[in-house]
Amino acid sequence: MTARKGSLAAPLFFLSLAAVCAGSRLGFVAPWAAAASLLGLAGWAGATGEVIPRSRLSAAVFCYALLVALNTLLVSPAYTPAGLYHPLLLCTAFLVARRFPDRTELGAAIAALTMGAILAAWGLAQIGPLGVARAHAIFETPATYAAVVNLLLVPLLALAMTGRRAAWVLALGGLLAAAIFAAGSRGGLLALAAGLGTAAILALRAGMMQRRGLVLALALLAAGWILAAGLRALPWGDLAESGVETPPTAEAQSASSQSRLELYDLSRTAWLERPLTGTGYLTFRYVLEQGRAKVPSYGELLETWFVHNDYLQTLQELGPLGLAALLALVGLPAWLGHRRIPLLPMERRDAPLAAAAALAAMGFHALVDFPFYIPVCLVLYGALLGSLDRKLGEGEPRAAQPLHAAMWFRAARAGFLLLAGVILLRPVVAEAAAEWGLSRSERGHSQSAAFWLEAARRLEPVDWRYHWYAGQFWDGQASVSGRREAARLAAQAYAAGFEANRLDVRNLLGKISVQRRHGKLLDAPADARTQARWVAEAEALAPFNDAVRRERALLGAAQ
């Protein structure tokens, strides 16, 4: 029975990666919850029953996760469920990998590399037959694609460097190397170089560096570059999509670098306004909307949630404590690897060396992009951390301690897990209710749509989006039917949404629009002075927003 259960771990881990890849693209809660659940099932299927003691790496993981979650729930003025599920995915992957025995871990690694091979083939098809300039597979940006590929490619190159020459290592290494060049991400290539440099340093210290292995790793990279370049050069003809993209020019790359400097300065300025607690997890988008004048390269339309430097963004959003936790999460693996890998038996040094090198690659990538905000990167990073922690010996299995057997401890743990489950389940249920309500509204089933949209915003009142959805629905009903009740509910929904998140301008614009268009249907419409104050507030939040400008023009015309 145990062997049969253990055989499920790798397929479950693969399915969790598939779910989290979809969630990294779509940004919905449901795929994140599915990925976390599948990870938990993989841990149940593959983990041993031994208790793993705390370690410095586990302390770093849980401190960072706790800071993100507490900031989201208690500090941030703009709640986002990502602030709960991002740390959950990191911790779950860490705990699962930390308790996998070697055989199960090998199966999980093969599952991850299989997913990597699929993504690599997808990316190569994009730059070849589909005519895309930079591969990104399912993801939104080539930078995310490169970050995922590096977390799988660097360990293979590190293994080749230390003498592993199995055919599957070479084949997958060449395929993933082609994918990293297909992405054309400068940050990804920087991370790759940093990962290989870390692997070389650790291999030299551990006495595992082989000249032939280094040559082989470089040969795999050269083969990958040739394959990617060849796919781009081939005349694919009618197979390519219309309007084939061209690679970015040197001028475009220079402009991209300039825009990042502007983003860095904007983030630094925002942090100085709230230097202790930060502005709140994933609030940089609102900072950008308010400060677009300081980022002229983004114009009036381009959007981003990310500073393109995770350390600076963490400092801005979580404050100095959050930055310290992230630095520990990044720095501890390399430091512990440097100290402890040479103390391990020679035959057990290659796997932790490969994991430490991959972790260092993502740590360097975070200097110029945003991998620590991407769910699939967090899962892979957490899994590599868990594997490294177990192999370095700080988390050696031991017998259960009296504390874990005490009834009060088990009761407290059960209570905590129940509370955490309720907190995590609410966003999933609210999202499902809202999506169903929106679909019913599109089909003209107004009564059913009203029920589900109102249910969503009552289930998750701190999430501004559900108030906005309900406000739009009731606003449309008021426009069609002229019912006073619909206008009142629209005004209430928009007002509640703006109270839930006073950084996002959409609910405020909805509130202004309802007053302007349906004021006669409201029992106590806002006067002209109040509406002028609201428009001024909207201008402060999003001065270049077209809808804000329209409201200002309409207000001026009315006066």
TAQUI-V880628 format. One record per helix or strand of 3 or more residues. SS is the DSSP state (H for helix, E for strand). FROM is the first residue (numbers start at 1). LEN is the number of residues. If there is no record, write none. Layout:
BEGIN
ss=SS from=FROM len=LEN
ss=SS from=FROM len=LEN
END
This chain:
BEGIN
ss=H from=2 len=5
ss=H from=8 len=19
ss=H from=29 len=18
ss=H from=56 len=20
ss=H from=82 len=17
ss=H from=102 len=26
ss=H from=142 len=20
ss=H from=167 len=17
ss=H from=186 len=21
ss=H from=211 len=23
ss=H from=237 len=3
ss=H from=250 len=24
ss=H from=284 len=7
ss=H from=292 len=3
ss=H from=296 len=3
ss=H from=310 len=34
ss=H from=346 len=20
ss=H from=371 len=3
ss=H from=375 len=17
ss=H from=402 len=4
ss=H from=407 len=36
ss=H from=446 len=14
ss=H from=464 len=18
ss=H from=484 len=17
ss=H from=506 len=16
ss=H from=528 len=14
ss=H from=546 len=13
END
